[in-house]
Amino acid sequence: MSAPDLTTALERIPGWFWPADQRLFEWFLSADTSGDLLELGTYLGKSAVLIGGYARPGETFTVCDLFESEAPDADNDVETTKSYSTLTRRKFEQNYLSVHDTLPEIVHGPTSIILDHVKADSCRFVHVDASHLSAHVRGDVQAARTVLRDGGIVAFDDYRSEHTPGVALAVWEAVAGLGLEPIVISSQKLYAMWGDPVPVQRRLLTWLESREDLWHTTDALGERQLVRVNQRKKPKPAASPGNELDKLATELRRTTAELKKATAESHSAVQALRKATREVSLLGPVAHRAAGWLRRRATPRK
């Protein structure tokens, strides 16, 4: 399936996988490297569908998720109950098979068991989007480090969201102490590797220069450089003569309605003034006689 067709298919699947990250996934997954693919935490399959579209002959794509199973500890159980109560393996499989002919390898359980199913030094791309608890993310970091080949890429979801501080803690701990090298960040994901990121960043920047749908910048990160990417806002369509006529017609209808309203209000005001004038005219003689009576009462008799 072509990239545009995959993008269209993704729109039908619930989940959080924004266009900028879809383009970055496509770029990393299209790299001239070989190896298996792994996703830790798959939800309803939105990102898995895209990753699966880039699995080459001889490569294995594995997804690992608890789905509706019991969590391994109380904190994780609270997290899954609160955020993923609607997630089931059946829904994931239905979404995936709506696009692809066969399912990926599915590890139905906590990500802590992934090394029992995926070999060390076997993967070229790992997407980490499972638990948001720092203890679990630390385990996912170590798992990604173990299974990635030299030059392999790992993408961490929710590395900066206000509701996922545990992910931020575990990821930046890995940067500070485990040799993880950030390559690029989007608003939702951090892409990194164990190894020299500079050659990858150079190729990425060359590609980004050709993209009209993405904006990017490069910032200093200590002694490192970090690329930032996000979706470029679509410009408003240029006004055509037809659109201008429609706009003028709308303005004319609005002005006409306002004039009608003002005319009706003026008519009501005129009617109220006429009524008040008539009432004053009727009350005038009465008031005049009353005033005369009061004056006579107030004048002492001789």
N, C-alpha and C positions, 0 to 999 in steps of 0.2 A: 504494500500500500504506500502511495506517495505521501510526502510530508503534508501537502494541503488536505489530502483525504483523511489523514490521521488527525489533523487539527479539527476538521469538521466532525469526526467521530467523537472526539473528546468533549465537544460541546454538549453531548447527550448524557454524559456521565457526571453525577454529582461529585463535588470535591473542590479543593483549592489548589489550582495549578495554573498560574497566570501566564499570559502569552510570552513575556520576556523569558521566563524559565523554560517554557516549551522550546523556544528558539535556542537557548543555551544547551539544553539537553540534546537537541538535534545536532548541534555543532560538536559537542564532546563525543557523542555516540557515533558520529560519522568519521571520527579520526582514524587515521591509517594505523590502527593497532589491532591486536587480537586478544581475545580473552572472554571469559564469561561475564554475565551481568547479574547483579543482585539488588533486590529492594527489601529493606528492613522496614516493615510497616507499609501496608498497601491500601488501607481503607477500602474504597469501592472500586479501585483499579484505574483511576484516571491517569496517573503517571505511569503505571505499569503497562497500560495499553501502548503508550508512546515508546517506552523502553523496549517492549517486546517487538515493536516494528523494526528495531535496529539489531536484533539478534541475527547473526550471520550463520551460515551452515557450519555445523560443528561446534557452535557455541551454545551454552546452556544459560537460560534465564531462570533465576530462582526468586520466588517471593516468600517472605516469612511474615506471618501475622497471627495474632491470637484469635482473630475473628470473634466468634461468640464464646470461646472457651474461657475457663476460669483463669484469672490473672495469677502470677506466681507469688504475689504478696499483697498485703492489705492496701498499701498506698496505690499500687498499680491497679488494683481492683476498683478503687474509688475513681481513678482517672478514666478507666475504660467504661465504667458504668455511666459516668457523667458525660463524656464526650463521644463515645462510640457505641451507644446502646443499640443503634439500628444496624450495625455492621454484622453481616453474616458471610460465611464463605460462599454460600449459594449466590448471593447478590454479586459478589466479586466475580465469580465464574461466569455468571450471565453477562455482565458488562464486558468482560474480557472476550468471551466467545462471540459477542455481537460484532467484534472487529476482526479477531484472529480465528484461525481454524482449530488451533490446538492450545491447550492451557500451558502455562509455564510450569516448572517444577514448584510445587507448593509445600512449604514447611509449615504445618499447622501447629503453632505453639509460640512460646516466648522467644525473642531474638537471642536469648542467652544460649540456645541450643544450636545456633546456626553453624557453628564450627564442626558439629557432628555431621553436617550435610554438605557443606561447601569446603573444598580443599584450599589450603594455604597457597598463596601466590597464583591464584587461578583467574582472578577477575580484572577486567579493565575499567569497570564502572560500578560504583556502589551508591545507591540512594538510601539515606538514613532518614526515616520519617516515622519512627515508632513511638515509644514512650517519651514523654517530656520530662521525666524525673531524672535528675542529674546522675544518680547511681546507675540507672539503666542506660543512659546515653553514654556514660563512660565505658560500659561494656560494649556498646555498639561501635564506639570509636576504636576500641581494641580489636574488635572483630573485623572492622573495615581495614585496619592496618594489616591484619594477618592475611586476609584473602586477596588484597590488592597486589597486582604485579607492579614491577618497576614502571613508573610513569602512569599508573592507574589513577583515576579520578574518583573522589568521594564528594557527594553533594549532601549537605545537612539542611534539612528543612527547619523553619521556625528558630533560627539561630539568634533572632533579635526581638521576637514578639514579646509584648508586655506580660502575656499569660504563660510564657515558657522560659522563665529565667534558668531553669535547670539545664536546658539545652545550651544556652549561652555560656553558662559556667563550664560545662563539660567540653564544649568546643574550644573555647579560648584557653582552657587548661591544656588541651592538646597542642595548641599553637605555642604556648609558652614552654611546655615541658616535654612534649613528645615528638617534636620535629615536624608537626603538621604545618604545611605551607599554604596559606590562602592564595588563590589565583584571582577570583572574581566573586563579587557579591551582587545579589539583586535585593529587592525589598523583602524577599522571603527566604532565600537560600544562600548558603555559602558553599563555594566550590573550592576544593583544595586537593593537595597531594602530598605524599612523602617523597621528596626529591626536589630538584631545582625547578621552580615554577616559571622562570624567566622565559625560556623558549616557548612554553605554552602561551604565556601572556602575549608575547610578540605575535604569534600566529593569530591569537584571538583578536588583538587590536587591529590587525590587518583585515580580518573578516568584519569586524564591527564598523570599520570605515565604509564598507559597502552596504551597510544596512540602513535603510531609510526609516524603518519602523522602530529602531532602538537608538537611544542616546547613551553615551558612555563618558566616563572621565577616569582619570588615574590619580590616586591620592597616595601620599606617603604613609606607610604603616611602620613606624620605627625605621629600620634599615631596609625594609621591604617596600615594594610598590603594590598597590591593590587597585584592581579595576572595578569600577562600579557601573552597573548596567540597569536600565529600566526601559519600559515601554514608552515610546514617544507618543505624545498626544496627537490625535488625528486633527489636522486643520479643518476648520469649518469649510464646507463646500462653497465655491465661488458663486455669487449670485448671478443667475441667468435672467435674460429679459422676462421670461415667463414668471420666474420667482418674484421679480420686482413688481410686475403687474399684480400678482397675487397679494403682495405686501401692501401695495397702494389701495387695492380693493378692500382689504381688511381694515386699513386705516380709515377709509371713507365710510365703511359701515359703522365703525366705532364712533367716528365724529358725528355721523347722522343720528345715531342712538343717543349721544350726549346732547345734541341739539333738541331732539324730541323731548328728552327728559327736562332740559332747561325751559323749553316752551311750556310744558305741562306745569312745571313749578311756577312759572310767571303767571300763567292763567289762574292758578289757584290763589296766588298772591293778590291778583287784581280782583278776583271774586271776594276774597276776604276783606279787601279795602272797601269795596262797594258796600258790603254788608255793614261794615263798621260805620261808613258814612251815613247810611240810611238810619242806623240806630241812633247816631248822634243827632240827625235831623229830627227824628221823632222825639227824642228826649229833650231837645232844645226848649220848646215852649214850657214843658213841665218844669224844667230846671229854672226857667225864667220866673214862672209864677211862684215856685218854692222860694226863690231868692227874695222876691218882693214880700212874701208873707213873713219871712225871717226878719227883713228890715223893719216891717211894720211892728212886729212883736218887740223888736229891740228898741223902737223909738218911744220914749216916755210920752204918756198922754198929758195934755195940758189941762 
